[in-house]
Amino acid sequence: MASSVQVALLSDEDMPACFQVMSESFGHDAPFVDIYFPGHDTPPGRAQGAERLTAWKQTDSASTFLKAVRRAGPEGQERIIGLAVWTLMKEAPPAELEKAENAEEVWPDKADREFMTLLWKGYVGPRTQAVEKSRGKGVYVLELLAVHPDYQRLGAGTALVKWGTKKADEQGLRAVVEGTPVARRLYEQCGLRAEIEEMRFDVGDGFSSRRKPELIFMTRDPVS
């Protein structure tokens, strides 16, 4: 029987499987994911990461957590192959990491915490400007997108992105994402364009040997 990909709301019970999909999707090719989700490819790291995402889902009504599922076989068994988080952001995110995360718990190592703090300031800068330019209307932010490497090129990523761009169009809002170079083509196919070709992360000489994220700030104006 032919398989199909569908997008649905993600439940709390789905979170461990979804976090594993995210971890296997990025591997260690995305420096921001590596530092933001410490040890994401280990059992303790995955447990902590799933707990953080679940807490976010439960406490932020502006964020919509989605899963892409593939149904195959005679009984249409479901397998989660991707996830996305879209947020209708009407207020600028906190500029300080400590106001957004339990920093000492997530990054107990002082150097890791300081590095993440510096990255955070650079990360939230462009989306903050986008929110401020909206003059209270807000923007749709694609905060997370991942598709399992074994199930890419089946349309899951496109479906997850277009879910949010459709919502943005319906409300006349811009959509934005901090995208990796690998995902650029997908985003461009969904109508997003680079506004900042290389996001800037000022980490100082003390962290010059560490890998910095390579991210493109991409935006899409609403289509009526």
Buried (B, 14 or more C-beta within 10 A) or exposed (E): EEEEBEBEEBEEEBBBBBBBBBBBBBEEEBBBBBBBBBBBBEEEBBEBBBEBBBEBBEEEEEBBBBBBBBBEEEEEEBBBBBBBBBBBBEEBBEEEBEEEBEBEEBBEEEEBBBBBBBBBBBBBBBBBBBBEEBEEEBBBBBBBBBBBEEBBEBBBBBBBBBBBBEBBBEEEBBBBBBBBEEBBEBBBEBBBEBBBEEBEBEBEEEBEEBEBBBBBBBBBBBEE
